[in-house]
Amino acid sequence: MTPKTANRFVRCTACGRLHWGAFGAAGLLLSDPARGVLLQRRAWWVHNGGTWALPGGALEVGETVREAAAREAWEEADVEKSAFRALSASVLDHQVWRYTTVLGVADSSLEAKVANQESAEMRWVEPEAVADLPLHRDFAVSWPLLRAQLGRELVLVVDAANVVGSRPDGWWRDRHGAAERLRDRLVKPAELGLPDPVAGLGAGPEWTWWPRVVLVVEGQARGVPPVPAVHVVPAETDGDSKIVEVTASARVRPDDHVVVVTADRGLRDRVTALGASVIGPGALLRHLDRYA
């Protein structure tokens, strides 16, 4: 029988310890270039009290990890979900129990504070000083991998003509409509996340990215409008040159990930010279087929 509440301990068969949350747990790791990362010192009476970790807690029934992390940050640190943007997530998998760290970037105006009795202190800490604190043991293990992706976003630049043209489904009869259908399909990875193995970044299968999606259209597809999750850029003349231009200016931070979706060999060479990665249309379309 499904437990009525998520708020209970789970005995882990992988490590033998107790973990909080019948359906797993999630926490929010916020970063700000000017202030560092937001950490929580846990109240003395909670599990692993007195250690430093992240605002977080048990997933409720039907809740996504992003929703859970945002809710816990609000309940424990007074962080409004409109004050940050989720970029990626990393899963610590104990088989019978999973902890997901959602990494996000905070607005500079965000002012966190102790919001309930589970927190003793909220503090912005420079990344190089985090390991000097008495950390929660699981957070201490995860921190080096989390720090490597801290604040980095994935920008997915999609060559619409090349991706649409990779499947002989009659797209040539309505190029504009085919580009619109691709745009609408790209909403799913933007909202639900793109697994790292699909993006080809090499961070590991435990990572998922909520990408900023840029769809570059040309020719008869130039009139395709954007939607909230997908930015559409029309190429006035040469589609390849517009993709190179978009790729060159895509990064907000120097170490952001940029992945271009195309099978055009010449374009691949031009964007990889700019430090971008490339995946083929087939890899993206196979992933999008999962949502059909």
Protein Blocks (a to p, Z undefined) as FASTA:
>chain_A
ZZfbfbbcdddfklopacehjkbpaddddddfknopadddddfkbghihiacddddddde
hiafklmmmmmmmmmnopafklpccfbdcdddehjaccddddddddfklccddfbfkbgb
dcdddfklmmmpccdfklmmmmmmmmmmgoiacdddddfklmmmmpcghlmmommlmmmm
mmmmmmmmmmnopafklnononojkbccddddddddehjllmpccdfklccdddfklmml
mmmmmmmmmpmbfkbccddddfbfklmmmmmmnopacddfklmmmmmmmmZZ
